[in-house]
Amino acid sequence: MTTTIRIPTQLRQLTDGVGEVTVEAATVGDALRGLDASFPGFGERLFDEDGKLRRFVNVFLADEDVRFLSGLETALVAGQTISIVPAVAGGCA
């Protein structure tokens, strides 16, 4: 399936400034691994040493957090968009 991945500003140095990348994949995990294959460096930022999504990285498929779907095994349908959203914390006390 052809899927678009939205790249957050903080990671666009890995894609030479490109904000969206298209990949061929059957699952969310395949798409993210394909992203790393095309643009090395994503894997270490997205996955921990066990191959799971890092705690501070949120991945959404069609506005749904994949952690509440089938995780990295979530099946893709052609034309869907994956968004990588780094966690944001902080603020005023």
Biopython code that builds the backbone (N, CA, C, O; Angstrom):
import numpy as np
from Bio.PDB.StructureBuilder import StructureBuilder

atoms = [
    (1, "MET", "N", (0.826, -1.176, 0.000)),
    (1, "MET", "CA", (0.000, 0.000, 0.000)),
    (1, "MET", "C", (0.875, 1.246, 0.000)),
    (1, "MET", "O", (1.902, 1.291, 0.677)),
    (2, "THR", "N", (0.475, 2.233, -0.743)),
    (2, "THR", "CA", (1.176, 3.505, -0.718)),
    (2, "THR", "C", (0.645, 4.335, 0.443)),
    (2, "THR", "O", (-0.555, 4.584, 0.553)),
    (3, "THR", "N", (1.560, 4.755, 1.299)),
    (3, "THR", "CA", (1.203, 5.497, 2.504)),
    (3, "THR", "C", (2.100, 6.720, 2.622)),
    (3, "THR", "O", (3.286, 6.660, 2.301)),
    (4, "THR", "N", (1.539, 7.815, 3.077)),
    (4, "THR", "CA", (2.301, 9.032, 3.325)),
    (4, "THR", "C", (2.659, 9.101, 4.799)),
    (4, "THR", "O", (1.818, 8.848, 5.662)),
    (5, "ILE", "N", (3.918, 9.445, 5.088)),
    (5, "ILE", "CA", (4.351, 9.655, 6.465)),
    (5, "ILE", "C", (4.681, 11.128, 6.632)),
    (5, "ILE", "O", (5.503, 11.678, 5.899)),
    (6, "ARG", "N", (4.039, 11.759, 7.597)),
    (6, "ARG", "CA", (4.327, 13.162, 7.924)),
    (6, "ARG", "C", (5.503, 13.198, 8.895)),
    (6, "ARG", "O", (5.497, 12.528, 9.928)),
    (7, "ILE", "N", (6.504, 13.988, 8.545)),
    (7, "ILE", "CA", (7.727, 14.080, 9.331)),
    (7, "ILE", "C", (7.686, 15.351, 10.174)),
    (7, "ILE", "O", (7.475, 16.439, 9.638)),
    (8, "PRO", "N", (7.886, 15.227, 11.502)),
    (8, "PRO", "CA", (7.881, 16.435, 12.331)),
    (8, "PRO", "C", (9.104, 17.299, 12.051)),
    (8, "PRO", "O", (10.144, 16.804, 11.617)),
    (9, "THR", "N", (8.968, 18.571, 12.299)),
    (9, "THR", "CA", (10.047, 19.528, 12.042)),
    (9, "THR", "C", (11.361, 19.088, 12.676)),
    (9, "THR", "O", (12.420, 19.254, 12.070)),
    (10, "GLN", "N", (11.312, 18.526, 13.891)),
    (10, "GLN", "CA", (12.518, 18.139, 14.608)),
    (10, "GLN", "C", (13.303, 17.032, 13.900)),
    (10, "GLN", "O", (14.495, 16.867, 14.161)),
    (11, "LEU", "N", (12.664, 16.279, 13.017)),
    (11, "LEU", "CA", (13.337, 15.168, 12.330)),
    (11, "LEU", "C", (13.566, 15.414, 10.842)),
    (11, "LEU", "O", (14.073, 14.539, 10.141)),
    (12, "ARG", "N", (13.204, 16.570, 10.367)),
    (12, "ARG", "CA", (13.318, 16.838, 8.931)),
    (12, "ARG", "C", (14.751, 16.959, 8.437)),
    (12, "ARG", "O", (14.985, 16.921, 7.229)),
    (13, "GLN", "N", (15.726, 17.105, 9.349)),
    (13, "GLN", "CA", (17.112, 17.121, 8.897)),
    (13, "GLN", "C", (17.480, 15.763, 8.305)),
    (13, "GLN", "O", (18.410, 15.675, 7.503)),
    (14, "LEU", "N", (16.767, 14.707, 8.687)),
    (14, "LEU", "CA", (17.026, 13.369, 8.146)),
    (14, "LEU", "C", (16.458, 13.194, 6.743)),
    (14, "LEU", "O", (16.885, 12.307, 6.004)),
    (15, "THR", "N", (15.491, 14.041, 6.371)),
    (15, "THR", "CA", (14.860, 13.945, 5.052)),
    (15, "THR", "C", (15.216, 15.134, 4.161)),
    (15, "THR", "O", (14.519, 15.423, 3.189)),
    (16, "ASP", "N", (16.294, 15.809, 4.500)),
    (16, "ASP", "CA", (16.710, 17.003, 3.750)),
    (16, "ASP", "C", (15.612, 18.055, 3.699)),
    (16, "ASP", "O", (15.441, 18.746, 2.694)),
    (17, "GLY", "N", (14.865, 18.166, 4.806)),
    (17, "GLY", "CA", (13.844, 19.197, 4.927)),
    (17, "GLY", "C", (12.472, 18.819, 4.416)),
    (17, "GLY", "O", (11.543, 19.620, 4.515)),
    (18, "VAL", "N", (12.315, 17.631, 3.878)),
    (18, "VAL", "CA", (11.023, 17.204, 3.336)),
    (18, "VAL", "C", (10.062, 16.901, 4.479)),
    (18, "VAL", "O", (10.429, 16.219, 5.436)),
    (19, "GLY", "N", (8.833, 17.406, 4.383)),
    (19, "GLY", "CA", (7.845, 17.239, 5.438)),
    (19, "GLY", "C", (6.956, 16.023, 5.299)),
    (19, "GLY", "O", (6.324, 15.606, 6.269)),
    (20, "GLU", "N", (6.895, 15.442, 4.100)),
    (20, "GLU", "CA", (6.102, 14.234, 3.866)),
    (20, "GLU", "C", (6.868, 13.289, 2.957)),
    (20, "GLU", "O", (7.492, 13.708, 1.982)),
    (21, "VAL", "N", (6.810, 12.003, 3.293)),
    (21, "VAL", "CA", (7.504, 10.969, 2.531)),
    (21, "VAL", "C", (6.493, 9.886, 2.193)),
    (21, "VAL", "O", (5.652, 9.544, 3.025)),
    (22, "THR", "N", (6.563, 9.349, 1.001)),
    (22, "THR", "CA", (5.674, 8.265, 0.591)),
    (22, "THR", "C", (6.443, 6.956, 0.623)),
    (22, "THR", "O", (7.572, 6.874, 0.139)),
    (23, "VAL", "N", (5.813, 5.917, 1.206)),
    (23, "VAL", "CA", (6.426, 4.591, 1.275)),
    (23, "VAL", "C", (5.409, 3.541, 0.852)),
    (23, "VAL", "O", (4.202, 3.783, 0.863)),
    (24, "GLU", "N", (5.917, 2.378, 0.480)),
    (24, "GLU", "CA", (5.080, 1.210, 0.193)),
    (24, "GLU", "C", (5.187, 0.284, 1.388)),
    (24, "GLU", "O", (6.288, -0.136, 1.743)),
    (25, "ALA", "N", (4.064, -0.044, 2.016)),
    (25, "ALA", "CA", (4.100, -0.903, 3.198)),
    (25, "ALA", "C", (2.719, -1.480, 3.465)),
    (25, "ALA", "O", (1.702, -0.924, 3.050)),
    (26, "ALA", "N", (2.705, -2.622, 4.176)),
    (26, "ALA", "CA", (1.451, -3.268, 4.547)),
    (26, "ALA", "C", (1.023, -2.930, 5.963)),
    (26, "ALA", "O", (-0.164, -2.982, 6.286)),
    (27, "THR", "N", (2.006, -2.575, 6.828)),
    (27, "THR", "CA", (1.695, -2.249, 8.219)),
    (27, "THR", "C", (2.407, -0.961, 8.617)),
    (27, "THR", "O", (3.298, -0.487, 7.912)),
    (28, "VAL", "N", (2.008, -0.410, 9.741)),
    (28, "VAL", "CA", (2.652, 0.796, 10.258)),
    (28, "VAL", "C", (4.133, 0.522, 10.515)),
    (28, "VAL", "O", (4.980, 1.344, 10.165)),
    (29, "GLY", "N", (4.452, -0.612, 11.116)),
    (29, "GLY", "CA", (5.845, -0.959, 11.386)),
    (29, "GLY", "C", (6.664, -1.059, 10.112)),
    (29, "GLY", "O", (7.792, -0.571, 10.056)),
    (30, "ASP", "N", (6.097, -1.696, 9.081)),
    (30, "ASP", "CA", (6.790, -1.791, 7.789)),
    (30, "ASP", "C", (7.047, -0.401, 7.216)),
    (30, "ASP", "O", (8.116, -0.143, 6.664)),
    (31, "ALA", "N", (6.078, 0.482, 7.344)),
    (31, "ALA", "CA", (6.223, 1.841, 6.824)),
    (31, "ALA", "C", (7.355, 2.580, 7.536)),
    (31, "ALA", "O", (8.168, 3.246, 6.895)),
    (32, "LEU", "N", (7.402, 2.459, 8.858)),
    (32, "LEU", "CA", (8.435, 3.156, 9.618)),
    (32, "LEU", "C", (9.821, 2.558, 9.355)),
    (32, "LEU", "O", (10.811, 3.287, 9.293)),
    (33, "ARG", "N", (9.890, 1.242, 9.201)),
    (33, "ARG", "CA", (11.172, 0.618, 8.854)),
    (33, "ARG", "C", (11.587, 1.010, 7.438)),
    (33, "ARG", "O", (12.774, 1.187, 7.166)),
    (34, "GLY", "N", (10.614, 1.146, 6.535)),
    (34, "GLY", "CA", (10.902, 1.613, 5.181)),
    (34, "GLY", "C", (11.408, 3.041, 5.176)),
    (34, "GLY", "O", (12.279, 3.399, 4.384)),
    (35, "LEU", "N", (10.863, 3.849, 6.058)),
    (35, "LEU", "CA", (11.334, 5.225, 6.213)),
    (35, "LEU", "C", (12.799, 5.229, 6.628)),
    (35, "LEU", "O", (13.599, 6.002, 6.100)),
    (36, "ASP", "N", (13.149, 4.363, 7.577)),
    (36, "ASP", "CA", (14.538, 4.264, 8.036)),
    (36, "ASP", "C", (15.448, 3.746, 6.929)),
    (36, "ASP", "O", (16.597, 4.176, 6.825)),
    (37, "ALA", "N", (14.956, 2.838, 6.108)),
    (37, "ALA", "CA", (15.768, 2.317, 4.999)),
    (37, "ALA", "C", (16.061, 3.414, 3.974)),
    (37, "ALA", "O", (17.157, 3.468, 3.415)),
    (38, "SER", "N", (15.090, 4.278, 3.730)),
    (38, "SER", "CA", (15.273, 5.368, 2.765)),
    (38, "SER", "C", (16.032, 6.546, 3.352)),
    (38, "SER", "O", (16.777, 7.231, 2.650)),
    (39, "PHE", "N", (15.840, 6.776, 4.639)),
    (39, "PHE", "CA", (16.460, 7.907, 5.323)),
    (39, "PHE", "C", (17.075, 7.403, 6.633)),
    (39, "PHE", "O", (16.458, 7.520, 7.692)),
    (40, "PRO", "N", (18.280, 6.847, 6.567)),
    (40, "PRO", "CA", (18.908, 6.268, 7.756)),
    (40, "PRO", "C", (18.950, 7.254, 8.930)),
    (40, "PRO", "O", (19.207, 8.447, 8.766)),
    (41, "GLY", "N", (18.689, 6.705, 10.113)),
    (41, "GLY", "CA", (18.693, 7.502, 11.324)),
    (41, "GLY", "C", (17.334, 7.537, 11.995)),
    (41, "GLY", "O", (17.236, 7.815, 13.191)),
    (42, "PHE", "N", (16.278, 7.257, 11.231)),
    (42, "PHE", "CA", (14.945, 7.271, 11.826)),
    (42, "PHE", "C", (14.763, 6.130, 12.819)),
    (42, "PHE", "O", (14.176, 6.318, 13.884)),
    (43, "GLY", "N", (15.261, 4.955, 12.473)),
    (43, "GLY", "CA", (15.063, 3.787, 13.325)),
    (43, "GLY", "C", (15.517, 4.008, 14.747)),
    (43, "GLY", "O", (14.795, 3.672, 15.685)),
    (44, "GLU", "N", (16.695, 4.565, 14.925)),
    (44, "GLU", "CA", (17.211, 4.780, 16.280)),
    (44, "GLU", "C", (16.427, 5.839, 17.042)),
    (44, "GLU", "O", (16.433, 5.842, 18.273)),
    (45, "ARG", "N", (15.765, 6.723, 16.343)),
    (45, "ARG", "CA", (14.957, 7.752, 17.004)),
    (45, "ARG", "C", (13.546, 7.262, 17.319)),
    (45, "ARG", "O", (12.913, 7.738, 18.261)),
    (46, "LEU", "N", (13.058, 6.307, 16.524)),
    (46, "LEU", "CA", (11.688, 5.834, 16.691)),
    (46, "LEU", "C", (11.569, 4.582, 17.551)),
    (46, "LEU", "O", (10.608, 4.434, 18.305)),
    (47, "PHE", "N", (12.558, 3.667, 17.439)),
    (47, "PHE", "CA", (12.461, 2.364, 18.089)),
    (47, "PHE", "C", (13.478, 2.205, 19.203)),
    (47, "PHE", "O", (14.593, 2.721, 19.127)),
    (48, "ASP", "N", (13.071, 1.472, 20.257)),
    (48, "ASP", "CA", (14.020, 1.148, 21.323)),
    (48, "ASP", "C", (14.797, -0.106, 20.925)),
    (48, "ASP", "O", (14.620, -0.625, 19.823)),
    (49, "GLU", "N", (15.653, -0.591, 21.818)),
    (49, "GLU", "CA", (16.502, -1.743, 21.510)),
    (49, "GLU", "C", (15.704, -3.034, 21.313)),
    (49, "GLU", "O", (16.236, -4.010, 20.783)),
    (50, "ASP", "N", (14.431, -3.052, 21.735)),
    (50, "ASP", "CA", (13.566, -4.214, 21.535)),
    (50, "ASP", "C", (12.708, -4.095, 20.285)),
    (50, "ASP", "O", (11.890, -4.971, 20.005)),
    (51, "GLY", "N", (12.893, -3.006, 19.529)),
    (51, "GLY", "CA", (12.118, -2.810, 18.308)),
    (51, "GLY", "C", (10.737, -2.222, 18.526)),
    (51, "GLY", "O", (9.933, -2.167, 17.595)),
    (52, "LYS", "N", (10.451, -1.784, 19.743)),
    (52, "LYS", "CA", (9.165, -1.159, 20.052)),
    (52, "LYS", "C", (9.289, 0.353, 19.915)),
    (52, "LYS", "O", (10.382, 0.913, 19.995)),
    (53, "LEU", "N", (8.144, 1.003, 19.707)),
    (53, "LEU", "CA", (8.165, 2.465, 19.637)),
    (53, "LEU", "C", (8.675, 3.034, 20.950)),
    (53, "LEU", "O", (8.293, 2.583, 22.030)),
    (54, "ARG", "N", (9.541, 4.030, 20.842)),
    (54, "ARG", "CA", (10.011, 4.703, 22.051)),
    (54, "ARG", "C", (8.823, 5.372, 22.737)),
    (54, "ARG", "O", (7.857, 5.780, 22.093)),
    (55, "ARG", "N", (8.922, 5.469, 24.039)),
    (55, "ARG", "CA", (7.836, 6.005, 24.857)),
    (55, "ARG", "C", (7.451, 7.432, 24.476)),
    (55, "ARG", "O", (6.279, 7.802, 24.548)),
    (56, "PHE", "N", (8.425, 8.223, 24.074)),
    (56, "PHE", "CA", (8.175, 9.639, 23.792)),
    (56, "PHE", "C", (7.835, 9.915, 22.330)),
    (56, "PHE", "O", (7.727, 11.072, 21.922)),
    (57, "VAL", "N", (7.667, 8.858, 21.544)),
    (57, "VAL", "CA", (7.294, 9.022, 20.138)),
    (57, "VAL", "C", (5.853, 8.535, 19.972)),
    (57, "VAL", "O", (5.528, 7.394, 20.301)),
    (58, "ASN", "N", (5.013, 9.402, 19.465)),
    (58, "ASN", "CA", (3.622, 9.046, 19.196)),
    (58, "ASN", "C", (3.436, 8.910, 17.697)),
    (58, "ASN", "O", (3.893, 9.756, 16.928)),
    (59, "VAL", "N", (2.770, 7.855, 17.287)),
    (59, "VAL", "CA", (2.512, 7.615, 15.864)),
    (59, "VAL", "C", (1.000, 7.499, 15.691)),
    (59, "VAL", "O", (0.335, 6.706, 16.358)),
    (60, "PHE", "N", (0.485, 8.307, 14.785)),
    (60, "PHE", "CA", (-0.949, 8.330, 14.516)),
    (60, "PHE", "C", (-1.218, 7.856, 13.095)),
    (60, "PHE", "O", (-0.483, 8.180, 12.163)),
    (61, "LEU", "N", (-2.280, 7.088, 12.953)),
    (61, "LEU", "CA", (-2.758, 6.652, 11.647)),
    (61, "LEU", "C", (-4.184, 7.164, 11.524)),
    (61, "LEU", "O", (-5.061, 6.776, 12.296)),
    (62, "ALA", "N", (-4.409, 8.032, 10.558)),
    (62, "ALA", "CA", (-5.746, 8.621, 10.370)),
    (62, "ALA", "C", (-6.295, 9.161, 11.692)),
    (62, "ALA", "O", (-7.440, 8.888, 12.051)),
    (63, "ASP", "N", (-5.478, 9.919, 12.405)),
    (63, "ASP", "CA", (-5.843, 10.591, 13.655)),
    (63, "ASP", "C", (-6.047, 9.649, 14.844)),
    (63, "ASP", "O", (-6.559, 10.072, 15.880)),
    (64, "GLU", "N", (-5.652, 8.371, 14.709)),
    (64, "GLU", "CA", (-5.761, 7.413, 15.814)),
    (64, "GLU", "C", (-4.360, 7.004, 16.254)),
    (64, "GLU", "O", (-3.532, 6.635, 15.422)),
    (65, "ASP", "N", (-4.092, 7.065, 17.549)),
    (65, "ASP", "CA", (-2.807, 6.622, 18.088)),
    (65, "ASP", "C", (-2.685, 5.121, 17.843)),
    (65, "ASP", "O", (-3.548, 4.354, 18.270)),
    (66, "VAL", "N", (-1.622, 4.692, 17.161)),
    (66, "VAL", "CA", (-1.475, 3.277, 16.826)),
    (66, "VAL", "C", (-1.357, 2.401, 18.063)),
    (66, "VAL", "O", (-1.619, 1.201, 17.989)),
    (67, "ARG", "N", (-0.968, 2.972, 19.202)),
    (67, "ARG", "CA", (-0.899, 2.181, 20.438)),
    (67, "ARG", "C", (-2.284, 1.676, 20.852)),
    (67, "ARG", "O", (-2.393, 0.672, 21.556)),
    (68, "PHE", "N", (-3.344, 2.373, 20.414)),
    (68, "PHE", "CA", (-4.703, 1.965, 20.730)),
    (68, "PHE", "C", (-5.335, 1.169, 19.594)),
    (68, "PHE", "O", (-6.499, 0.778, 19.671)),
    (69, "LEU", "N", (-4.562, 0.934, 18.546)),
    (69, "LEU", "CA", (-4.989, 0.069, 17.449)),
    (69, "LEU", "C", (-4.240, -1.248, 17.633)),
    (69, "LEU", "O", (-4.342, -1.870, 18.690)),
    (70, "SER", "N", (-3.506, -1.672, 16.641)),
    (70, "SER", "CA", (-2.706, -2.905, 16.754)),
    (70, "SER", "C", (-1.223, -2.599, 16.786)),
    (70, "SER", "O", (-0.401, -3.427, 16.393)),
    (71, "GLY", "N", (-0.880, -1.402, 17.257)),
    (71, "GLY", "CA", (0.527, -1.023, 17.349)),
    (71, "GLY", "C", (1.206, -1.019, 15.998)),
    (71, "GLY", "O", (0.622, -0.601, 14.998)),
    (72, "LEU", "N", (2.444, -1.486, 15.972)),
    (72, "LEU", "CA", (3.217, -1.517, 14.734)),
    (72, "LEU", "C", (2.642, -2.491, 13.723)),
    (72, "LEU", "O", (2.950, -2.404, 12.534)),
    (73, "GLU", "N", (1.810, -3.418, 14.180)),
    (73, "GLU", "CA", (1.188, -4.397, 13.285)),
    (73, "GLU", "C", (-0.110, -3.889, 12.657)),
    (73, "GLU", "O", (-0.765, -4.628, 11.922)),
    (74, "THR", "N", (-0.485, -2.658, 12.931)),
    (74, "THR", "CA", (-1.698, -2.082, 12.362)),
    (74, "THR", "C", (-1.620, -2.093, 10.844)),
    (74, "THR", "O", (-0.680, -1.555, 10.257)),
    (75, "ALA", "N", (-2.610, -2.707, 10.213)),
    (75, "ALA", "CA", (-2.647, -2.803, 8.749)),
    (75, "ALA", "C", (-2.959, -1.450, 8.129)),
    (75, "ALA", "O", (-3.703, -0.640, 8.682)),
    (76, "LEU", "N", (-2.366, -1.235, 6.965)),
    (76, "LEU", "CA", (-2.573, 0.014, 6.233)),
    (76, "LEU", "C", (-3.515, -0.192, 5.061)),
    (76, "LEU", "O", (-3.591, -1.274, 4.481)),
    (77, "VAL", "N", (-4.224, 0.863, 4.731)),
    (77, "VAL", "CA", (-5.061, 0.917, 3.543)),
    (77, "VAL", "C", (-4.454, 1.990, 2.653)),
    (77, "VAL", "O", (-4.018, 3.031, 3.144)),
    (78, "ALA", "N", (-4.422, 1.745, 1.352)),
    (78, "ALA", "CA", (-3.824, 2.700, 0.423)),
    (78, "ALA", "C", (-4.359, 4.104, 0.656)),
    (78, "ALA", "O", (-5.562, 4.309, 0.818)),
    (79, "GLY", "N", (-3.443, 5.064, 0.669)),
    (79, "GLY", "CA", (-3.811, 6.463, 0.801)),
    (79, "GLY", "C", (-3.859, 6.983, 2.224)),
    (79, "GLY", "O", (-4.083, 8.175, 2.433)),
    (80, "GLN", "N", (-3.653, 6.116, 3.212)),
    (80, "GLN", "CA", (-3.672, 6.589, 4.596)),
    (80, "GLN", "C", (-2.414, 7.392, 4.898)),
    (80, "GLN", "O", (-1.399, 7.271, 4.212)),
    (81, "THR", "N", (-2.504, 8.213, 5.935)),
    (81, "THR", "CA", (-1.378, 9.035, 6.354)),
    (81, "THR", "C", (-0.966, 8.673, 7.768)),
    (81, "THR", "O", (-1.798, 8.562, 8.668)),
    (82, "ILE", "N", (0.336, 8.490, 7.946)),
    (82, "ILE", "CA", (0.925, 8.249, 9.258)),
    (82, "ILE", "C", (1.565, 9.562, 9.687)),
    (82, "ILE", "O", (2.259, 10.206, 8.900)),
    (83, "SER", "N", (1.333, 9.955, 10.928)),
    (83, "SER", "CA", (1.963, 11.154, 11.476)),
    (83, "SER", "C", (2.842, 10.757, 12.656)),
    (83, "SER", "O", (2.395, 10.069, 13.574)),
    (84, "ILE", "N", (4.099, 11.198, 12.621)),
    (84, "ILE", "CA", (5.015, 10.998, 13.735)),
    (84, "ILE", "C", (4.958, 12.273, 14.572)),
    (84, "ILE", "O", (5.210, 13.368, 14.069)),
    (85, "VAL", "N", (4.626, 12.121, 15.852)),
    (85, "VAL", "CA", (4.462, 13.287, 16.721)),
    (85, "VAL", "C", (5.312, 13.093, 17.977)),
    (85, "VAL", "O", (4.959, 12.292, 18.843)),
    (86, "PRO", "N", (6.425, 13.816, 18.082)),
    (86, "PRO", "CA", (7.211, 13.708, 19.306)),
    (86, "PRO", "C", (6.423, 14.253, 20.496)),
    (86, "PRO", "O", (5.668, 15.217, 20.367)),
    (87, "ALA", "N", (6.609, 13.626, 21.649)),
    (87, "ALA", "CA", (5.945, 14.100, 22.854)),
    (87, "ALA", "C", (6.485, 15.469, 23.239)),
    (87, "ALA", "O", (7.663, 15.765, 23.042)),
    (88, "VAL", "N", (5.608, 16.297, 23.789)),
    (88, "VAL", "CA", (5.984, 17.632, 24.223)),
    (88, "VAL", "C", (5.656, 17.716, 25.711)),
    (88, "VAL", "O", (4.573, 17.324, 26.146)),
    (89, "ALA", "N", (6.598, 18.226, 26.470)),
    (89, "ALA", "CA", (6.384, 18.366, 27.909)),
    (89, "ALA", "C", (6.953, 19.697, 28.370)),
    (89, "ALA", "O", (7.712, 20.351, 27.656)),
    (90, "GLY", "N", (6.575, 20.074, 29.560)),
    (90, "GLY", "CA", (7.113, 21.312, 30.120)),
    (90, "GLY", "C", (6.019, 22.339, 30.317)),
    (90, "GLY", "O", (4.831, 22.030, 30.230)),
    (91, "GLY", "N", (6.428, 23.542, 30.578)),
    (91, "GLY", "CA", (5.486, 24.620, 30.792)),
    (91, "GLY", "C", (5.786, 25.351, 32.070)),
    (91, "GLY", "O", (6.807, 25.110, 32.714)),
    (92, "CYS", "N", (4.920, 26.221, 32.428)),
    (92, "CYS", "CA", (5.094, 27.027, 33.636)),
    (92, "CYS", "C", (4.500, 26.318, 34.838)),
    (92, "CYS", "O", (3.510, 25.593, 34.738)),
    (93, "ALA", "N", (5.122, 26.546, 35.953)),
    (93, "ALA", "CA", (4.607, 25.968, 37.195)),
    (93, "ALA", "C", (3.677, 26.938, 37.862)),
    (93, "ALA", "O", (3.134, 26.641, 38.926)),
]
sb = StructureBuilder()
sb.init_structure("model")
sb.init_model(0)
sb.init_chain("A")
sb.init_seg("    ")
for serial, (resi, resn, name, xyz) in enumerate(atoms, 1):
    if name == "N":
        sb.init_residue(resn, " ", resi, " ")
    sb.init_atom(name, np.array(xyz, "f"), 0.0, 1.0, " ", f" {name:<3s}", serial, name[0])
structure = sb.get_structure()
